[in-house]
Amino acid sequence: MTVFDIGFKESNPLSQFTHVTTTYLHSTVFLFILMLFLTIIIRFSSPAVIYYDVYLGQFYRILKVEE
C-alpha cells in the first residue's frame, strides 16, 4: 500500500474506511522510517546537520557555514 491508494474506490464504505485507515498507518510508519533514514544520511554525508528530538517531534537544523 502506498499513499496513492487513498483515492481507491470500493463498493463497501466500511472496507473503504478500513483501507484508508490502514493506508494512513502504513504511510505514517513509512514516512517515520524514511525521516530517520534521511536524518542519518544527511548527518554523515552533508554539511547540513539535522538533530531530531523524538520526544518533542521537532527538527533542529544547523547549517555549517562553509569558509
PyMOL Python script that loads the backbone (N, CA, C, O; Angstrom):
from pymol import cmd

cmd.read_pdbstr("""\
ATOM      1  N   MET A   1       0.825  -1.195   0.000  1.00  0.00           N
ATOM      2  CA  MET A   1       0.000   0.000   0.000  1.00  0.00           C
ATOM      3  C   MET A   1       0.865   1.252   0.000  1.00  0.00           C
ATOM      4  O   MET A   1       1.891   1.321   0.676  1.00  0.00           O
ATOM      5  N   THR A   2       0.436   2.215  -0.755  1.00  0.00           N
ATOM      6  CA  THR A   2       1.152   3.484  -0.810  1.00  0.00           C
ATOM      7  C   THR A   2       0.192   4.622  -0.514  1.00  0.00           C
ATOM      8  O   THR A   2      -1.001   4.407  -0.304  1.00  0.00           O
ATOM      9  N   VAL A   3       0.725   5.828  -0.500  1.00  0.00           N
ATOM     10  CA  VAL A   3      -0.112   6.997  -0.236  1.00  0.00           C
ATOM     11  C   VAL A   3      -1.122   7.208  -1.360  1.00  0.00           C
ATOM     12  O   VAL A   3      -2.193   7.775  -1.142  1.00  0.00           O
ATOM     13  N   PHE A   4      -0.780   6.752  -2.560  1.00  0.00           N
ATOM     14  CA  PHE A   4      -1.644   6.970  -3.720  1.00  0.00           C
ATOM     15  C   PHE A   4      -2.877   6.077  -3.684  1.00  0.00           C
ATOM     16  O   PHE A   4      -3.822   6.302  -4.440  1.00  0.00           O
ATOM     17  N   ASP A   5      -2.883   5.057  -2.809  1.00  0.00           N
ATOM     18  CA  ASP A   5      -4.017   4.146  -2.745  1.00  0.00           C
ATOM     19  C   ASP A   5      -5.198   4.726  -1.977  1.00  0.00           C
ATOM     20  O   ASP A   5      -6.251   4.094  -1.894  1.00  0.00           O
ATOM     21  N   ILE A   6      -5.035   5.934  -1.408  1.00  0.00           N
ATOM     22  CA  ILE A   6      -6.114   6.532  -0.624  1.00  0.00           C
ATOM     23  C   ILE A   6      -7.316   6.833  -1.515  1.00  0.00           C
ATOM     24  O   ILE A   6      -8.459   6.725  -1.072  1.00  0.00           O
ATOM     25  N   GLY A   7      -7.063   7.209  -2.768  1.00  0.00           N
ATOM     26  CA  GLY A   7      -8.147   7.529  -3.682  1.00  0.00           C
ATOM     27  C   GLY A   7      -8.821   6.306  -4.277  1.00  0.00           C
ATOM     28  O   GLY A   7      -9.673   6.435  -5.156  1.00  0.00           O
ATOM     29  N   PHE A   8      -8.452   5.121  -3.808  1.00  0.00           N
ATOM     30  CA  PHE A   8      -9.008   3.891  -4.366  1.00  0.00           C
ATOM     31  C   PHE A   8     -10.453   3.723  -3.920  1.00  0.00           C
ATOM     32  O   PHE A   8     -10.765   3.867  -2.738  1.00  0.00           O
ATOM     33  N   LYS A   9     -11.340   3.417  -4.875  1.00  0.00           N
ATOM     34  CA  LYS A   9     -12.764   3.298  -4.592  1.00  0.00           C
ATOM     35  C   LYS A   9     -13.144   1.835  -4.371  1.00  0.00           C
ATOM     36  O   LYS A   9     -12.679   0.941  -5.079  1.00  0.00           O
ATOM     37  N   GLU A  10     -14.002   1.614  -3.370  1.00  0.00           N
ATOM     38  CA  GLU A  10     -14.533   0.272  -3.133  1.00  0.00           C
ATOM     39  C   GLU A  10     -16.031   0.383  -2.935  1.00  0.00           C
ATOM     40  O   GLU A  10     -16.550   1.446  -2.593  1.00  0.00           O
ATOM     41  N   SER A  11     -16.728  -0.743  -3.156  1.00  0.00           N
ATOM     42  CA  SER A  11     -18.190  -0.708  -3.083  1.00  0.00           C
ATOM     43  C   SER A  11     -18.668  -0.588  -1.638  1.00  0.00           C
ATOM     44  O   SER A  11     -19.679   0.058  -1.363  1.00  0.00           O
ATOM     45  N   ASN A  12     -17.939  -1.211  -0.724  1.00  0.00           N
ATOM     46  CA  ASN A  12     -18.355  -1.196   0.673  1.00  0.00           C
ATOM     47  C   ASN A  12     -17.715   0.000   1.383  1.00  0.00           C
ATOM     48  O   ASN A  12     -16.488   0.099   1.414  1.00  0.00           O
ATOM     49  N   PRO A  13     -18.514   0.914   1.957  1.00  0.00           N
ATOM     50  CA  PRO A  13     -17.948   2.095   2.642  1.00  0.00           C
ATOM     51  C   PRO A  13     -17.070   1.704   3.829  1.00  0.00           C
ATOM     52  O   PRO A  13     -16.060   2.355   4.097  1.00  0.00           O
ATOM     53  N   LEU A  14     -17.461   0.624   4.552  1.00  0.00           N
ATOM     54  CA  LEU A  14     -16.687   0.209   5.717  1.00  0.00           C
ATOM     55  C   LEU A  14     -15.312  -0.299   5.294  1.00  0.00           C
ATOM     56  O   LEU A  14     -14.305   0.039   5.917  1.00  0.00           O
ATOM     57  N   SER A  15     -15.265  -1.110   4.236  1.00  0.00           N
ATOM     58  CA  SER A  15     -13.982  -1.624   3.756  1.00  0.00           C
ATOM     59  C   SER A  15     -13.127  -0.482   3.197  1.00  0.00           C
ATOM     60  O   SER A  15     -11.900  -0.504   3.292  1.00  0.00           O
ATOM     61  N   GLN A  16     -13.806   0.524   2.608  1.00  0.00           N
ATOM     62  CA  GLN A  16     -13.066   1.682   2.100  1.00  0.00           C
ATOM     63  C   GLN A  16     -12.448   2.460   3.256  1.00  0.00           C
ATOM     64  O   GLN A  16     -11.303   2.904   3.170  1.00  0.00           O
ATOM     65  N   PHE A  17     -13.210   2.626   4.341  1.00  0.00           N
ATOM     66  CA  PHE A  17     -12.687   3.319   5.518  1.00  0.00           C
ATOM     67  C   PHE A  17     -11.508   2.558   6.116  1.00  0.00           C
ATOM     68  O   PHE A  17     -10.502   3.155   6.501  1.00  0.00           O
ATOM     69  N   THR A  18     -11.643   1.224   6.192  1.00  0.00           N
ATOM     70  CA  THR A  18     -10.549   0.401   6.716  1.00  0.00           C
ATOM     71  C   THR A  18      -9.328   0.504   5.821  1.00  0.00           C
ATOM     72  O   THR A  18      -8.195   0.565   6.300  1.00  0.00           O
ATOM     73  N   HIS A  19      -9.568   0.523   4.513  1.00  0.00           N
ATOM     74  CA  HIS A  19      -8.463   0.637   3.553  1.00  0.00           C
ATOM     75  C   HIS A  19      -7.730   1.960   3.725  1.00  0.00           C
ATOM     76  O   HIS A  19      -6.499   1.995   3.723  1.00  0.00           O
ATOM     77  N   VAL A  20      -8.483   3.047   3.873  1.00  0.00           N
ATOM     78  CA  VAL A  20      -7.868   4.366   4.055  1.00  0.00           C
ATOM     79  C   VAL A  20      -7.108   4.421   5.376  1.00  0.00           C
ATOM     80  O   VAL A  20      -6.016   4.984   5.447  1.00  0.00           O
ATOM     81  N   THR A  21      -7.694   3.828   6.431  1.00  0.00           N
ATOM     82  CA  THR A  21      -7.048   3.836   7.747  1.00  0.00           C
ATOM     83  C   THR A  21      -5.729   3.081   7.722  1.00  0.00           C
ATOM     84  O   THR A  21      -4.711   3.581   8.201  1.00  0.00           O
ATOM     85  N   THR A  22      -5.748   1.872   7.159  1.00  0.00           N
ATOM     86  CA  THR A  22      -4.511   1.085   7.104  1.00  0.00           C
ATOM     87  C   THR A  22      -3.482   1.754   6.196  1.00  0.00           C
ATOM     88  O   THR A  22      -2.284   1.701   6.474  1.00  0.00           O
ATOM     89  N   THR A  23      -3.940   2.381   5.118  1.00  0.00           N
ATOM     90  CA  THR A  23      -3.022   3.100   4.231  1.00  0.00           C
ATOM     91  C   THR A  23      -2.380   4.263   4.964  1.00  0.00           C
ATOM     92  O   THR A  23      -1.184   4.513   4.811  1.00  0.00           O
ATOM     93  N   TYR A  24      -3.171   4.980   5.765  1.00  0.00           N
ATOM     94  CA  TYR A  24      -2.644   6.115   6.525  1.00  0.00           C
ATOM     95  C   TYR A  24      -1.607   5.640   7.537  1.00  0.00           C
ATOM     96  O   TYR A  24      -0.557   6.263   7.694  1.00  0.00           O
ATOM     97  N   LEU A  25      -1.905   4.528   8.228  1.00  0.00           N
ATOM     98  CA  LEU A  25      -0.967   3.998   9.220  1.00  0.00           C
ATOM     99  C   LEU A  25       0.327   3.544   8.557  1.00  0.00           C
ATOM    100  O   LEU A  25       1.419   3.830   9.047  1.00  0.00           O
ATOM    101  N   HIS A  26       0.196   2.832   7.438  1.00  0.00           N
ATOM    102  CA  HIS A  26       1.388   2.335   6.752  1.00  0.00           C
ATOM    103  C   HIS A  26       2.221   3.490   6.210  1.00  0.00           C
ATOM    104  O   HIS A  26       3.448   3.460   6.300  1.00  0.00           O
ATOM    105  N   SER A  27       1.574   4.504   5.651  1.00  0.00           N
ATOM    106  CA  SER A  27       2.316   5.642   5.114  1.00  0.00           C
ATOM    107  C   SER A  27       2.976   6.428   6.241  1.00  0.00           C
ATOM    108  O   SER A  27       4.064   6.975   6.060  1.00  0.00           O
ATOM    109  N   THR A  28       2.319   6.489   7.416  1.00  0.00           N
ATOM    110  CA  THR A  28       2.909   7.193   8.555  1.00  0.00           C
ATOM    111  C   THR A  28       4.175   6.486   9.031  1.00  0.00           C
ATOM    112  O   THR A  28       5.200   7.123   9.274  1.00  0.00           O
ATOM    113  N   VAL A  29       4.093   5.164   9.162  1.00  0.00           N
ATOM    114  CA  VAL A  29       5.268   4.392   9.582  1.00  0.00           C
ATOM    115  C   VAL A  29       6.375   4.500   8.543  1.00  0.00           C
ATOM    116  O   VAL A  29       7.551   4.629   8.883  1.00  0.00           O
ATOM    117  N   PHE A  30       5.980   4.446   7.254  1.00  0.00           N
ATOM    118  CA  PHE A  30       6.968   4.556   6.180  1.00  0.00           C
ATOM    119  C   PHE A  30       7.664   5.911   6.212  1.00  0.00           C
ATOM    120  O   PHE A  30       8.883   5.988   6.060  1.00  0.00           O
ATOM    121  N   LEU A  31       6.889   6.988   6.412  1.00  0.00           N
ATOM    122  CA  LEU A  31       7.475   8.328   6.452  1.00  0.00           C
ATOM    123  C   LEU A  31       8.373   8.500   7.671  1.00  0.00           C
ATOM    124  O   LEU A  31       9.396   9.182   7.600  1.00  0.00           O
ATOM    125  N   PHE A  32       7.987   7.871   8.812  1.00  0.00           N
ATOM    126  CA  PHE A  32       8.815   7.972  10.014  1.00  0.00           C
ATOM    127  C   PHE A  32      10.167   7.286   9.793  1.00  0.00           C
ATOM    128  O   PHE A  32      11.214   7.827  10.147  1.00  0.00           O
ATOM    129  N   ILE A  33      10.126   6.072   9.197  1.00  0.00           N
ATOM    130  CA  ILE A  33      11.369   5.356   8.910  1.00  0.00           C
ATOM    131  C   ILE A  33      12.201   6.123   7.885  1.00  0.00           C
ATOM    132  O   ILE A  33      13.426   6.185   7.988  1.00  0.00           O
ATOM    133  N   LEU A  34      11.524   6.704   6.898  1.00  0.00           N
ATOM    134  CA  LEU A  34      12.222   7.484   5.878  1.00  0.00           C
ATOM    135  C   LEU A  34      12.883   8.711   6.493  1.00  0.00           C
ATOM    136  O   LEU A  34      13.996   9.074   6.112  1.00  0.00           O
ATOM    137  N   MET A  35      12.202   9.354   7.445  1.00  0.00           N
ATOM    138  CA  MET A  35      12.782  10.521   8.110  1.00  0.00           C
ATOM    139  C   MET A  35      14.032  10.137   8.898  1.00  0.00           C
ATOM    140  O   MET A  35      15.040  10.842   8.862  1.00  0.00           O
ATOM    141  N   LEU A  36      13.957   9.006   9.613  1.00  0.00           N
ATOM    142  CA  LEU A  36      15.130   8.562  10.368  1.00  0.00           C
ATOM    143  C   LEU A  36      16.289   8.237   9.427  1.00  0.00           C
ATOM    144  O   LEU A  36      17.439   8.585   9.695  1.00  0.00           O
ATOM    145  N   PHE A  37      15.964   7.559   8.315  1.00  0.00           N
ATOM    146  CA  PHE A  37      16.998   7.184   7.344  1.00  0.00           C
ATOM    147  C   PHE A  37      17.644   8.427   6.737  1.00  0.00           C
ATOM    148  O   PHE A  37      18.869   8.513   6.642  1.00  0.00           O
ATOM    149  N   LEU A  38      16.815   9.390   6.326  1.00  0.00           N
ATOM    150  CA  LEU A  38      17.349  10.616   5.734  1.00  0.00           C
ATOM    151  C   LEU A  38      18.152  11.422   6.746  1.00  0.00           C
ATOM    152  O   LEU A  38      19.145  12.062   6.399  1.00  0.00           O
ATOM    153  N   THR A  39      17.706  11.385   8.013  1.00  0.00           N
ATOM    154  CA  THR A  39      18.447  12.096   9.054  1.00  0.00           C
ATOM    155  C   THR A  39      19.849  11.528   9.205  1.00  0.00           C
ATOM    156  O   THR A  39      20.819  12.277   9.320  1.00  0.00           O
ATOM    157  N   ILE A  40      19.955  10.190   9.206  1.00  0.00           N
ATOM    158  CA  ILE A  40      21.260   9.547   9.329  1.00  0.00           C
ATOM    159  C   ILE A  40      22.122   9.851   8.107  1.00  0.00           C
ATOM    160  O   ILE A  40      23.306  10.159   8.240  1.00  0.00           O
ATOM    161  N   ILE A  41      21.527   9.764   6.912  1.00  0.00           N
ATOM    162  CA  ILE A  41      22.272  10.023   5.678  1.00  0.00           C
ATOM    163  C   ILE A  41      22.789  11.463   5.650  1.00  0.00           C
ATOM    164  O   ILE A  41      23.963  11.696   5.363  1.00  0.00           O
ATOM    165  N   ILE A  42      21.910  12.431   5.949  1.00  0.00           N
ATOM    166  CA  ILE A  42      22.306  13.841   5.894  1.00  0.00           C
ATOM    167  C   ILE A  42      23.343  14.155   6.967  1.00  0.00           C
ATOM    168  O   ILE A  42      24.245  14.964   6.749  1.00  0.00           O
ATOM    169  N   ARG A  43      23.212  13.513   8.126  1.00  0.00           N
ATOM    170  CA  ARG A  43      24.132  13.810   9.219  1.00  0.00           C
ATOM    171  C   ARG A  43      25.558  13.378   8.871  1.00  0.00           C
ATOM    172  O   ARG A  43      26.520  14.033   9.271  1.00  0.00           O
ATOM    173  N   PHE A  44      25.697  12.263   8.117  1.00  0.00           N
ATOM    174  CA  PHE A  44      27.038  11.745   7.847  1.00  0.00           C
ATOM    175  C   PHE A  44      27.574  12.132   6.475  1.00  0.00           C
ATOM    176  O   PHE A  44      28.747  11.889   6.188  1.00  0.00           O
ATOM    177  N   SER A  45      26.744  12.730   5.618  1.00  0.00           N
ATOM    178  CA  SER A  45      27.221  12.974   4.259  1.00  0.00           C
ATOM    179  C   SER A  45      27.064  14.424   3.808  1.00  0.00           C
ATOM    180  O   SER A  45      27.434  14.754   2.681  1.00  0.00           O
ATOM    181  N   SER A  46      26.536  15.279   4.641  1.00  0.00           N
ATOM    182  CA  SER A  46      26.246  16.630   4.179  1.00  0.00           C
ATOM    183  C   SER A  46      26.699  17.649   5.223  1.00  0.00           C
ATOM    184  O   SER A  46      26.752  17.330   6.411  1.00  0.00           O
ATOM    185  N   PRO A  47      27.025  18.873   4.796  1.00  0.00           N
ATOM    186  CA  PRO A  47      27.371  19.922   5.761  1.00  0.00           C
ATOM    187  C   PRO A  47      26.174  20.350   6.610  1.00  0.00           C
ATOM    188  O   PRO A  47      26.340  20.987   7.650  1.00  0.00           O
ATOM    189  N   ALA A  48      24.973  19.996   6.163  1.00  0.00           N
ATOM    190  CA  ALA A  48      23.787  20.326   6.952  1.00  0.00           C
ATOM    191  C   ALA A  48      23.575  19.236   7.999  1.00  0.00           C
ATOM    192  O   ALA A  48      23.396  18.066   7.662  1.00  0.00           O
ATOM    193  N   VAL A  49      23.595  19.627   9.261  1.00  0.00           N
ATOM    194  CA  VAL A  49      23.418  18.667  10.351  1.00  0.00           C
ATOM    195  C   VAL A  49      22.006  18.814  10.913  1.00  0.00           C
ATOM    196  O   VAL A  49      21.588  19.914  11.275  1.00  0.00           O
ATOM    197  N   ILE A  50      21.271  17.697  10.984  1.00  0.00           N
ATOM    198  CA  ILE A  50      19.899  17.740  11.489  1.00  0.00           C
ATOM    199  C   ILE A  50      19.822  16.945  12.794  1.00  0.00           C
ATOM    200  O   ILE A  50      20.191  15.772  12.846  1.00  0.00           O
ATOM    201  N   TYR A  51      19.336  17.608  13.844  1.00  0.00           N
ATOM    202  CA  TYR A  51      19.088  16.914  15.103  1.00  0.00           C
ATOM    203  C   TYR A  51      17.585  16.703  15.231  1.00  0.00           C
ATOM    204  O   TYR A  51      16.804  17.649  15.125  1.00  0.00           O
ATOM    205  N   TYR A  52      17.188  15.451  15.460  1.00  0.00           N
ATOM    206  CA  TYR A  52      15.763  15.143  15.582  1.00  0.00           C
ATOM    207  C   TYR A  52      15.451  14.733  17.009  1.00  0.00           C
ATOM    208  O   TYR A  52      15.984  13.746  17.516  1.00  0.00           O
ATOM    209  N   ASP A  53      14.579  15.505  17.653  1.00  0.00           N
ATOM    210  CA  ASP A  53      14.179  15.198  19.018  1.00  0.00           C
ATOM    211  C   ASP A  53      12.902  14.367  18.970  1.00  0.00           C
ATOM    212  O   ASP A  53      11.850  14.864  18.568  1.00  0.00           O
ATOM    213  N   VAL A  54      12.991  13.105  19.377  1.00  0.00           N
ATOM    214  CA  VAL A  54      11.850  12.195  19.256  1.00  0.00           C
ATOM    215  C   VAL A  54      10.725  12.617  20.190  1.00  0.00           C
ATOM    216  O   VAL A  54       9.552  12.512  19.831  1.00  0.00           O
ATOM    217  N   TYR A  55      11.063  13.088  21.367  1.00  0.00           N
ATOM    218  CA  TYR A  55      10.028  13.398  22.360  1.00  0.00           C
ATOM    219  C   TYR A  55       9.246  14.648  21.970  1.00  0.00           C
ATOM    220  O   TYR A  55       8.026  14.677  22.129  1.00  0.00           O
ATOM    221  N   LEU A  56       9.912  15.668  21.469  1.00  0.00           N
ATOM    222  CA  LEU A  56       9.218  16.899  21.100  1.00  0.00           C
ATOM    223  C   LEU A  56       8.689  16.841  19.678  1.00  0.00           C
ATOM    224  O   LEU A  56       7.735  17.540  19.333  1.00  0.00           O
ATOM    225  N   GLY A  57       9.320  15.992  18.839  1.00  0.00           N
ATOM    226  CA  GLY A  57       8.885  15.878  17.455  1.00  0.00           C
ATOM    227  C   GLY A  57       9.211  17.111  16.639  1.00  0.00           C
ATOM    228  O   GLY A  57       8.444  17.497  15.757  1.00  0.00           O
ATOM    229  N   GLN A  58      10.347  17.733  16.930  1.00  0.00           N
ATOM    230  CA  GLN A  58      10.718  18.948  16.208  1.00  0.00           C
ATOM    231  C   GLN A  58      12.090  18.776  15.573  1.00  0.00           C
ATOM    232  O   GLN A  58      12.954  18.077  16.102  1.00  0.00           O
ATOM    233  N   PHE A  59      12.273  19.431  14.424  1.00  0.00           N
ATOM    234  CA  PHE A  59      13.571  19.397  13.753  1.00  0.00           C
ATOM    235  C   PHE A  59      14.383  20.622  14.124  1.00  0.00           C
ATOM    236  O   PHE A  59      13.884  21.748  14.124  1.00  0.00           O
ATOM    237  N   TYR A  60      15.659  20.376  14.443  1.00  0.00           N
ATOM    238  CA  TYR A  60      16.582  21.481  14.652  1.00  0.00           C
ATOM    239  C   TYR A  60      17.656  21.369  13.585  1.00  0.00           C
ATOM    240  O   TYR A  60      18.445  20.424  13.583  1.00  0.00           O
ATOM    241  N   ARG A  61      17.681  22.328  12.688  1.00  0.00           N
ATOM    242  CA  ARG A  61      18.602  22.253  11.564  1.00  0.00           C
ATOM    243  C   ARG A  61      19.691  23.299  11.731  1.00  0.00           C
ATOM    244  O   ARG A  61      19.421  24.498  11.806  1.00  0.00           O
ATOM    245  N   ILE A  62      20.915  22.823  11.788  1.00  0.00           N
ATOM    246  CA  ILE A  62      22.058  23.728  11.937  1.00  0.00           C
ATOM    247  C   ILE A  62      22.908  23.634  10.681  1.00  0.00           C
ATOM    248  O   ILE A  62      23.444  22.572  10.363  1.00  0.00           O
ATOM    249  N   LEU A  63      23.030  24.736   9.976  1.00  0.00           N
ATOM    250  CA  LEU A  63      23.832  24.761   8.752  1.00  0.00           C
ATOM    251  C   LEU A  63      25.239  25.231   9.074  1.00  0.00           C
ATOM    252  O   LEU A  63      25.453  26.320   9.607  1.00  0.00           O
ATOM    253  N   LYS A  64      26.191  24.371   8.732  1.00  0.00           N
ATOM    254  CA  LYS A  64      27.582  24.763   8.924  1.00  0.00           C
ATOM    255  C   LYS A  64      27.987  25.737   7.815  1.00  0.00           C
ATOM    256  O   LYS A  64      27.736  25.492   6.635  1.00  0.00           O
ATOM    257  N   VAL A  65      28.598  26.813   8.204  1.00  0.00           N
ATOM    258  CA  VAL A  65      28.998  27.823   7.234  1.00  0.00           C
ATOM    259  C   VAL A  65      30.299  27.399   6.564  1.00  0.00           C
ATOM    260  O   VAL A  65      31.307  27.167   7.231  1.00  0.00           O
ATOM    261  N   GLU A  66      30.265  27.300   5.238  1.00  0.00           N
ATOM    262  CA  GLU A  66      31.491  26.946   4.508  1.00  0.00           C
ATOM    263  C   GLU A  66      32.401  28.167   4.445  1.00  0.00           C
ATOM    264  O   GLU A  66      32.002  29.242   3.995  1.00  0.00           O
ATOM    265  N   GLU A  67      33.623  27.976   4.902  1.00  0.00           N
ATOM    266  CA  GLU A  67      34.556  29.103   4.921  1.00  0.00           C
ATOM    267  C   GLU A  67      35.707  28.842   3.973  1.00  0.00           C
ATOM    268  O   GLU A  67      36.603  29.676   3.845  1.00  0.00           O
TER     269      GLU A  67
END
""", "prot")
cmd.dss("prot")
cmd.show_as("cartoon", "prot")
cmd.util.cbc("prot")
cmd.orient("prot")
